[in-house]
Amino acid sequence: MANIRDIRRRIRSAKNIQQITRAMKFVSAARLRKAQERVIAARPYAQQMLAVLNSLATRVPEQSHPLLAQRHDNRIELVVITADKGLCGAYNTNILRNAVEFILVHKEAAIDLNILGRRGRDFFRRRSYAVRHEAIGVLQKVGIADAAAIARDIITEFESKKIDQVWLLYNEFKSVVQQHVVAEPLLPIRRLAGLEAAPLVEYLYDESPVKIFGNLLPRHVETQIFRALLEAAASEQGARMTAMDAATKNASEMIDSLTLHANKVRQAGITKELIEVVSGAAAAGS
């Protein structure tokens, strides 16, 4: 049985850990508030742009722009967005597991990985997967410039026909305690199903469709990547806040349990000493 000194050392260690986890919880809560505001502000614009471009893509021929070209799924690029740090529960584990499942489902195609985040980079470096591009530190401070750089790289690869499809895999922010892994197509711009048979309303273009698509479609790719990064950043802070809150409560329970055990050990020691004193006095008196 551990002596009272060892138990008190464990109690001090648990209290130190509790202070760290509580501080990390408060930091994540502050960052989550800002990240959540940015996600809520970005969602309507990104969703409306996606709906409009899906509708436009259904009404124009594929030759109107290279990003509308529907090709086979022989070569797919999967953009995997993970965190740079741990201590956020199953956030990274869920993403990486879904990435591996995506690769297995599309095993007939050649999968190139575009890894954003240190956790994803370290995971796939230890395994025999084809990684075309990797970047770290993207979620630390999400900016439109980073999304634009990633979008330009992906668009160049797609327009040069080195890849046939591009998919995004990230955690979508639902609430502080809930994040949902999403795998969604990015390129080519999808056509709306079921509209081919119905009469389509023709749009009147103030400028030529080629010029409009040339300006609009790259911006759309930037916007969708930017939104995915914001969703991932908010989900990371929410997952870390939840994990640190649970760790703080577990530390508190451990401290209470160790304190109770220490009191029992101390009481047992005092009782033993009293018995020895009484026994010695009785022996001396006899």
C-alpha positions in Angstrom: 0.0 0.0 0.0 1.3 3.5 -0.9 2.3 5.6 2.0 0.9 9.0 2.8 3.8 10.9 1.1 3.3 9.1 -2.2 -0.5 9.8 -2.2 0.1 13.5 -1.5 2.6 13.7 -4.3 -0.1 12.2 -6.6 -2.6 14.7 -5.4 -0.3 17.6 -6.2 0.4 16.2 -9.7 -3.4 15.9 -10.3 -3.9 19.5 -9.1 -1.2 20.7 -11.5 -2.8 18.9 -14.4 -6.2 20.2 -13.5 -4.9 23.8 -13.6 -3.4 23.2 -17.1 -6.6 21.6 -18.5 -8.8 24.3 -17.0 -6.6 27.0 -18.6 -6.7 25.2 -21.9 -10.5 25.0 -21.7 -10.8 28.8 -21.1 -8.4 29.5 -24.0 -10.4 27.2 -26.3 -13.7 28.8 -25.2 -12.4 32.3 -26.1 -11.1 31.1 -29.5 -14.2 29.1 -30.2 -16.4 32.2 -29.8 -14.4 34.1 -32.5 -14.2 31.0 -34.8 -18.0 30.4 -34.5 -18.8 33.9 -35.4 -16.7 33.7 -38.6 -18.3 30.4 -39.6 -21.8 31.7 -39.1 -20.9 34.7 -41.2 -19.3 32.7 -44.0 -21.9 30.0 -44.4 -24.7 31.9 -46.2 -22.4 33.3 -48.8 -20.7 30.0 -49.5 -23.9 28.1 -49.7 -25.7 30.6 -51.9 -22.7 30.7 -54.3 -22.6 26.9 -54.5 -26.4 26.8 -55.3 -26.0 29.5 -58.0 -23.1 27.8 -59.6 -24.7 24.4 -59.5 -27.7 25.9 -61.3 -25.5 27.7 -63.9 -23.4 24.6 -64.5 -26.6 22.7 -65.4 -27.5 25.3 -68.0 -24.3 25.7 -69.9 -22.1 23.2 -71.8 -19.1 21.7 -70.1 -16.8 23.5 -72.6 -17.7 26.9 -71.1 -14.9 26.6 -68.5 -12.3 24.0 -67.6 -13.6 23.7 -64.0 -16.9 22.5 -65.4 -15.4 19.6 -67.3 -16.8 16.3 -66.1 -14.2 13.6 -66.4 -13.7 10.0 -65.1 -12.7 9.3 -61.5 -9.4 7.7 -62.5 -7.4 10.2 -60.4 -8.9 11.9 -57.3 -7.3 14.4 -55.0 -8.5 14.3 -51.4 -8.0 17.5 -49.3 -7.8 16.3 -45.7 -8.0 19.1 -43.0 -6.7 18.1 -39.6 -5.5 20.0 -36.6 -1.8 20.8 -35.8 -2.1 19.8 -32.2 -3.8 17.1 -30.1 -5.7 17.2 -26.8 -9.0 17.6 -28.7 -10.6 14.3 -28.2 -11.5 12.2 -31.2 -11.3 15.2 -33.6 -8.2 14.1 -35.5 -8.9 10.4 -35.2 -12.3 10.7 -36.9 -10.9 12.7 -39.8 -8.0 10.2 -40.4 -10.3 7.2 -40.1 -12.7 8.7 -42.7 -9.8 9.5 -45.0 -8.6 5.9 -44.9 -12.2 4.7 -45.5 -12.5 7.1 -48.5 -9.3 5.7 -50.0 -10.6 2.1 -49.5 -14.0 2.9 -51.1 -12.2 4.5 -54.1 -9.5 1.9 -54.3 -10.0 1.6 -58.1 -8.8 5.2 -58.5 -5.4 6.7 -57.9 -5.8 8.9 -54.8 -3.5 11.9 -54.2 -3.6 13.4 -50.8 -3.5 17.1 -50.0 -2.8 17.3 -46.3 -3.6 20.4 -44.3 -2.5 20.0 -40.6 0.4 18.5 -38.7 -1.6 15.6 -37.3 -2.6 14.4 -40.8 0.9 15.0 -42.2 2.5 12.8 -39.4 -0.2 10.1 -39.8 0.2 9.7 -43.6 4.0 10.0 -43.5 4.2 6.8 -41.6 2.1 5.0 -44.2 2.4 4.3 -47.9 0.0 6.8 -49.3 0.6 9.2 -52.1 0.8 12.8 -50.7 1.0 15.5 -53.4 0.9 18.5 -51.1 1.1 19.2 -47.4 0.9 22.4 -45.2 0.8 23.0 -41.5 -0.3 26.0 -39.4 -3.3 26.7 -41.6 -5.9 26.5 -38.8 -3.9 28.6 -36.4 -5.1 31.8 -38.0 -7.4 31.1 -41.0 -7.1 33.7 -43.7 -8.5 34.1 -47.2 -4.9 34.4 -48.5 -4.2 30.8 -47.4 -7.4 29.6 -48.9 -6.6 31.4 -52.2 -3.1 29.9 -52.4 -4.5 26.4 -51.8 -7.3 27.0 -54.4 -4.8 28.2 -57.0 -2.7 25.1 -56.6 -5.7 22.8 -56.9 -7.1 24.7 -59.9 -3.8 24.4 -61.7 -3.7 20.7 -61.1 -7.3 20.2 -62.3 -7.0 22.4 -65.4 -3.8 20.6 -66.4 -5.8 17.4 -66.2 -3.5 15.8 -63.7 -6.5 15.1 -61.5 -10.1 14.3 -62.4 -11.9 15.1 -59.2 -11.2 17.0 -56.0 -12.9 16.2 -52.6 -12.8 18.0 -49.3 -12.7 16.1 -46.0 -13.1 18.1 -42.8 -15.1 18.4 -39.6 -18.2 20.5 -39.9 -19.1 22.5 -36.8 -22.5 21.7 -35.4 -22.2 22.7 -31.8 -19.6 22.8 -29.0 -20.1 19.1 -28.3 -20.8 17.9 -31.8 -18.7 18.0 -34.9 -19.6 16.0 -38.1 -17.1 14.7 -40.6 -18.0 15.8 -44.1 -16.7 14.5 -47.4 -17.9 16.7 -50.2 -16.9 17.2 -53.9 -15.2 20.4 -54.8 -14.3 20.0 -58.5 -15.7 19.8 -61.1 -18.7 22.0 -60.3 -21.6 19.6 -60.0 -24.7 19.8 -62.1 -28.1 19.7 -60.4 -29.7 16.3 -60.9 -33.1 16.0 -62.4 -33.1 19.4 -64.3 -32.0 18.0 -67.6 -35.5 16.7 -68.4 -37.3 19.8 -67.3 -37.4 23.0 -69.4 -34.6 25.3 -68.1 -34.8 29.0 -67.7 -32.1 30.6 -69.8 -30.1 33.3 -68.1 -29.2 36.6 -69.8 -25.5 37.4 -69.3 -24.4 41.1 -69.2 -21.0 39.8 -70.2 -19.9 36.6 -72.0 -20.4 33.4 -70.0 -16.7 32.6 -70.5 -15.6 35.9 -68.8 -18.1 35.5 -66.0 -17.1 31.9 -65.3 -13.4 32.9 -65.5 -13.9 35.3 -62.6 -16.5 33.5 -60.7 -15.4 29.9 -60.6 -12.0 30.4 -59.1 -13.5 32.6 -56.5 -16.0 29.9 -55.7 -13.2 27.3 -55.1 -11.5 29.8 -52.8 -14.7 30.4 -50.9 -15.5 26.7 -50.4 -12.0 26.0 -49.2 -12.1 29.0 -46.9 -15.4 27.9 -45.4 -14.1 24.4 -44.9 -11.1 25.8 -43.0 -13.3 27.9 -40.8 -15.5 24.9 -40.1 -12.5 22.8 -39.2 -11.0 25.6 -37.0 -14.3 26.1 -35.0 -14.7 22.3 -34.7 -11.1 21.9 -33.3 -11.7 24.5 -30.6 -15.1 23.0 -29.7 -13.6 19.5 -29.5 -10.6 20.8 -27.4 -12.9 22.7 -25.1 -15.1 19.6 -24.5 -12.1 17.4 -24.0 -10.4 19.8 -21.5 -13.6 20.2 -19.6 -13.9 16.4 -19.3 -10.2 16.2 -18.3 -10.7 18.9 -15.6 -13.7 17.0 -14.1 -11.8 13.7 -14.2 -8.9 15.4 -12.4 -11.3 16.7 -9.8 -12.7 13.3 -9.2 -9.2 11.8 -8.9 -8.2 14.4 -6.4 -11.3 13.7 -4.3 -10.6 10.0 -4.5 -7.0 10.3 -3.6 -7.8 12.7 -0.7 -10.3 10.3 0.7 -7.7 7.5 0.4 -5.0 9.6 2.0 -7.3 10.3 5.0 -8.0 6.6 5.4 -4.3 5.8 5.3 -3.5 8.6 7.7 -6.3 7.5 10.0 -5.1 3.9 9.9 -1.6 5.0 10.7 -2.8 7.0 13.7 -4.9 4.1 14.9 -1.9 1.8 14.6 0.3 4.1 16.6 -2.3 4.5 19.3 -2.7 0.7 19.6 1.1 0.4 19.9 1.2 3.0 22.6 -1.6 1.5 24.6 -0.2 -2.0 24.2 3.2 -0.8 25.4 1.7 1.0 28.4 -0.3 -2.1 29.3 2.8 -4.3 29.0 4.8 -1.9 31.2 2.1 -1.8 33.8 1.9 -5.5 34.1 
